[in-house]
Amino acid sequence: MPKQTLHHWQRISLSALVFLAATSCCNNGGAEKSSLLEQAVPLFENGIHHELPPLKPETRRIFESIAQGNIASALKLSSTAINTAPDDNEVVYARAVVLYLTASFGTARPLFEKVISNGPSFAGCDRIFYFYGMCLLRLGKAELAREALLAQLKLQPDGAETRIALGELTLQEGDPDGALAQFRLALQSLPVIEKSATIHGVARAKAQAGIGKALLQLDQVEEALNATQISIQLDPSQAQPYYALSRIYMRQGKQAQAKQAFDNFRRLSAQQ
């Protein structure tokens, strides 16, 4: 497996996945509820405010590989670790995160659920509900994903990536005002970054792209154009904002600019 950067995985577009999740929820006859989360959230809320044991060296190396963008190394290390200690909670968590990052969502889900069931037992488990929620979203479980993401906000109220995911989900459900509020809260929690050279820069670009989409649905075309252009300035490698830009230009009757933006969208989509 070739080495992939962490930014590559963070640039995966949520829009199509959210649409599939929302459609799946409707087709399955409505909302699902998770008794697992209902029982686990208070335990994790309490647990993260206490001193938990630090990560073991082998688990720490997995997360260091992820932070360095060496997903192939993380995959190999986590495979070895879980074969050696299949019931170690932090090893199971690390393996689940790596599987999520490599798009093995169906395999990652039961591992996340195992960790959630066991409760907080190690330092660094404070993003468990985010990863679990995103995993559910990619498996088409929109209502369960929302429940997990809202649970994550109880652990980290200023979690920008969680707000962005909720914004995408809310937008797809037909509530642009609610989505706009989530995207703006995400922006407020992030430092001002001029480029996407950092994780924060990527997140700001995604939040601005979401703001643009929500504003366009609210028929605030000029404001949508501004937000979308800021998103592209922050991270020109994103494909989806160029598609949004082409739609905005079409609304404005600017055919040439719309075609150029759409051509950029197709070119970048082919690269991703």
C-alpha positions as CSV (number, residue, x, y, z in Angstrom):
1,M,0.0,0.0,0.0
2,P,1.5,3.4,-1.0
3,K,2.2,5.9,1.7
4,Q,-0.7,8.3,2.1
5,T,-0.6,11.7,3.9
6,L,-3.0,12.5,6.7
7,H,-4.3,15.5,4.7
8,H,-5.3,13.1,1.9
9,W,-7.7,11.3,4.2
10,Q,-9.0,14.6,5.6
11,R,-9.8,15.9,2.2
12,I,-12.3,13.1,1.5
13,S,-15.6,14.8,0.6
14,L,-18.5,14.2,3.0
15,S,-21.3,15.4,0.7
16,A,-21.9,12.2,-1.3
17,L,-21.4,10.0,1.8
18,V,-23.9,12.1,3.8
19,F,-26.4,11.9,0.9
20,L,-26.1,8.1,0.9
21,A,-26.4,8.0,4.7
22,A,-29.6,10.2,4.7
23,T,-31.1,8.1,1.9
24,S,-30.3,4.8,3.7
25,C,-31.9,6.1,6.9
26,C,-35.1,6.9,5.1
27,N,-35.2,3.5,3.3
28,N,-34.7,1.7,6.6
29,G,-37.8,3.2,8.1
30,G,-36.6,6.1,10.2
31,A,-34.4,6.9,13.1
32,E,-32.2,4.4,14.9
33,K,-31.2,4.8,18.5
34,S,-28.0,3.6,20.2
35,S,-28.4,2.3,23.7
36,L,-24.6,1.8,23.6
37,L,-24.1,5.5,23.3
38,E,-26.7,6.3,25.9
39,Q,-24.8,4.2,28.4
40,A,-21.3,5.2,27.4
41,V,-21.4,9.0,27.1
42,P,-21.6,9.7,30.8
43,L,-18.7,7.3,31.4
44,F,-16.5,9.0,28.9
45,E,-17.6,12.5,30.0
46,N,-16.4,11.5,33.5
47,G,-13.4,9.6,32.4
48,I,-11.7,12.3,30.3
49,H,-11.7,14.6,33.3
50,H,-9.6,12.1,35.3
51,E,-6.0,11.1,34.8
52,L,-6.0,8.0,32.6
53,P,-3.0,5.7,32.0
54,P,-0.7,7.0,29.2
55,L,-0.6,5.1,25.9
56,K,1.7,2.1,25.8
57,P,4.8,2.5,23.5
58,E,3.4,0.2,20.8
59,T,0.2,2.1,20.6
60,R,1.9,5.4,20.7
61,R,4.0,4.4,17.7
62,I,0.8,3.7,15.7
63,F,-0.6,7.2,16.4
64,E,2.8,8.7,15.7
65,S,2.7,7.0,12.3
66,I,-0.7,8.4,11.6
67,A,0.4,11.9,12.7
68,Q,3.3,11.7,10.3
69,G,1.0,10.6,7.4
70,N,2.5,7.2,7.2
71,I,-0.7,5.2,7.0
72,A,1.0,2.1,5.6
73,S,3.2,1.9,8.7
74,A,0.3,2.5,11.0
75,L,-1.6,-0.3,9.3
76,K,1.3,-2.8,9.8
77,L,1.9,-1.8,13.4
78,S,-1.7,-2.0,14.4
79,S,-2.1,-5.4,12.7
80,T,0.8,-6.7,14.7
81,A,-0.4,-5.1,17.9
82,I,-4.0,-6.4,17.7
83,N,-2.8,-10.0,16.9
84,T,-0.7,-9.8,20.0
85,A,-3.2,-8.2,22.3
86,P,-6.7,-8.5,20.8
87,D,-8.5,-7.5,24.0
88,D,-6.3,-4.5,24.9
89,N,-8.7,-1.5,24.7
90,E,-6.2,1.0,23.4
91,V,-4.8,-1.4,20.8
92,V,-8.4,-2.1,19.6
93,Y,-9.0,1.7,19.4
94,A,-5.8,2.3,17.5
95,R,-6.6,-0.5,15.0
96,A,-10.1,0.9,14.6
97,V,-8.8,4.4,13.8
98,V,-6.3,3.0,11.2
99,L,-9.1,0.9,9.6
100,Y,-11.3,4.0,9.4
101,L,-8.5,6.0,7.8
102,T,-8.1,3.2,5.2
103,A,-11.8,3.1,4.4
104,S,-12.4,-0.3,6.0
105,F,-15.5,1.1,7.8
106,G,-17.4,-2.2,8.2
107,T,-14.4,-3.7,9.9
108,A,-13.7,-0.7,12.0
109,R,-17.2,-0.3,13.4
110,P,-17.3,-3.3,15.8
111,L,-13.9,-2.4,17.1
112,F,-15.1,1.1,17.9
113,E,-18.1,-0.4,19.6
114,K,-15.9,-2.7,21.6
115,V,-13.9,0.2,22.9
116,I,-17.0,2.2,23.7
117,S,-18.5,-0.7,25.6
118,N,-15.3,-1.1,27.7
119,G,-15.3,2.6,28.6
120,P,-12.4,5.1,28.9
121,S,-9.3,3.3,30.1
122,F,-6.4,5.1,28.4
123,A,-5.3,8.7,27.6
124,G,-6.2,9.9,24.1
125,C,-9.7,8.3,23.9
126,D,-11.4,11.7,23.8
127,R,-12.2,11.5,20.0
128,I,-13.8,8.1,20.1
129,F,-17.3,9.3,19.3
130,Y,-16.1,11.4,16.3
131,F,-14.4,8.5,14.7
132,Y,-17.3,6.2,15.5
133,G,-19.8,8.7,14.1
134,M,-17.8,9.2,10.9
135,C,-17.6,5.5,10.5
136,L,-21.4,5.2,10.8
137,L,-21.9,8.0,8.4
138,R,-19.8,6.2,5.7
139,L,-21.8,3.0,6.4
140,G,-25.1,4.9,5.7
141,K,-26.3,5.1,9.3
142,A,-27.2,8.8,9.3
143,E,-29.2,8.9,12.6
144,L,-26.7,6.9,14.5
145,A,-23.9,9.0,13.1
146,R,-25.7,12.2,14.3
147,E,-26.1,10.7,17.7
148,A,-22.4,9.8,17.9
149,L,-21.3,13.3,16.6
150,L,-23.5,15.0,19.2
151,A,-22.0,12.8,21.8
152,Q,-18.5,13.9,20.7
153,L,-19.5,17.5,21.2
154,K,-20.3,16.7,24.9
155,L,-16.6,15.6,25.2
156,Q,-15.2,18.4,23.0
157,P,-17.7,21.3,22.5
158,D,-15.2,23.2,20.3
159,G,-14.5,20.3,18.0
160,A,-14.3,21.9,14.5
161,E,-14.2,18.6,12.6
162,T,-17.3,17.4,14.4
163,R,-19.2,20.6,13.7
164,I,-18.3,20.4,10.0
165,A,-19.6,16.8,9.8
166,L,-22.8,17.8,11.5
167,G,-23.1,20.8,9.1
168,E,-22.8,18.5,6.1
169,L,-25.4,16.1,7.5
170,T,-27.8,18.9,8.5
171,L,-27.4,20.5,5.0
172,Q,-28.3,17.2,3.3
173,E,-31.4,16.9,5.6
174,G,-32.7,20.2,4.1
175,D,-31.9,22.6,6.9
176,P,-29.4,25.2,5.5
177,D,-29.9,27.5,8.4
178,G,-28.9,24.8,10.9
179,A,-26.0,23.8,8.7
180,L,-24.8,27.3,8.5
181,A,-24.8,27.6,12.3
182,Q,-22.6,24.5,12.6
183,F,-20.1,25.6,9.9
184,R,-19.8,29.0,11.6
185,L,-19.2,27.5,15.0
186,A,-16.5,25.3,13.4
187,L,-14.8,28.4,12.0
188,Q,-15.0,30.2,15.4
189,S,-13.2,27.3,17.1
190,L,-10.2,27.3,14.6
191,P,-7.2,29.6,14.5
192,V,-6.9,31.9,11.5
193,I,-4.8,30.1,8.9
194,E,-3.9,31.6,5.5
195,K,-3.0,28.3,3.8
196,S,-3.9,24.6,4.1
197,A,-0.4,23.6,5.3
198,T,-1.8,22.4,8.6
199,I,-4.8,20.4,9.8
200,H,-6.4,23.7,10.9
201,G,-6.1,25.1,7.4
202,V,-7.8,22.1,5.9
203,A,-10.6,22.4,8.4
204,R,-11.1,26.1,7.7
205,A,-11.3,25.4,4.0
206,K,-13.9,22.7,4.6
207,A,-15.9,25.0,6.9
208,Q,-15.9,27.8,4.4
209,A,-16.9,25.4,1.6
210,G,-19.9,24.3,3.8
211,I,-20.8,27.9,4.5
212,G,-20.8,28.6,0.7
213,K,-23.1,25.6,0.1
214,A,-25.5,26.6,2.8
215,L,-25.7,30.2,1.7
216,L,-26.3,29.2,-1.9
217,Q,-29.3,27.1,-0.7
218,L,-30.5,30.2,1.1
219,D,-30.2,32.2,-2.1
220,Q,-27.5,34.5,-0.7
221,V,-25.5,34.1,-3.9
222,E,-22.8,36.9,-3.4
223,E,-22.1,35.7,0.1
224,A,-21.9,32.1,-1.1
225,L,-19.4,33.2,-3.8
226,N,-17.2,34.9,-1.2
227,A,-17.1,31.9,1.1
228,T,-16.4,29.5,-1.7
229,Q,-13.6,31.6,-3.0
230,I,-12.0,31.7,0.5
231,S,-12.3,28.0,0.7
232,I,-10.4,27.6,-2.6
233,Q,-7.8,30.1,-1.5
234,L,-7.2,28.1,1.7
235,D,-7.0,24.8,-0.1
236,P,-6.9,24.8,-3.9
237,S,-6.6,21.0,-4.0
238,Q,-10.2,20.5,-3.0
239,A,-12.5,19.5,-5.9
240,Q,-16.0,20.1,-4.4
241,P,-15.7,23.9,-3.9
242,Y,-15.0,24.2,-7.7
243,Y,-18.2,22.4,-8.4
244,A,-20.0,24.8,-6.0
245,L,-18.3,27.7,-7.7
246,S,-19.5,26.5,-11.1
247,R,-23.1,26.4,-9.8
248,I,-22.8,30.0,-8.4
249,Y,-21.5,31.3,-11.7
250,M,-24.3,29.6,-13.5
251,R,-26.8,31.3,-11.2
252,Q,-25.1,34.6,-12.0
253,G,-25.2,33.9,-15.7
254,K,-21.4,33.8,-16.1
255,Q,-21.1,30.9,-18.5
256,A,-17.3,31.1,-19.1
257,Q,-16.4,31.3,-15.5
258,A,-18.8,28.4,-14.7
259,K,-17.2,26.2,-17.4
260,Q,-13.7,27.0,-16.1
261,A,-14.7,26.2,-12.5
262,F,-16.3,22.9,-13.6
263,D,-13.2,22.0,-15.6
264,N,-11.2,22.5,-12.4
265,F,-13.6,20.3,-10.5
266,R,-13.3,17.5,-13.0
267,R,-9.5,17.7,-13.1
268,L,-9.1,17.6,-9.3
269,S,-11.7,14.9,-9.0
270,A,-9.7,12.7,-11.3
271,Q,-6.6,13.2,-9.1
272,Q,-8.4,12.3,-5.8
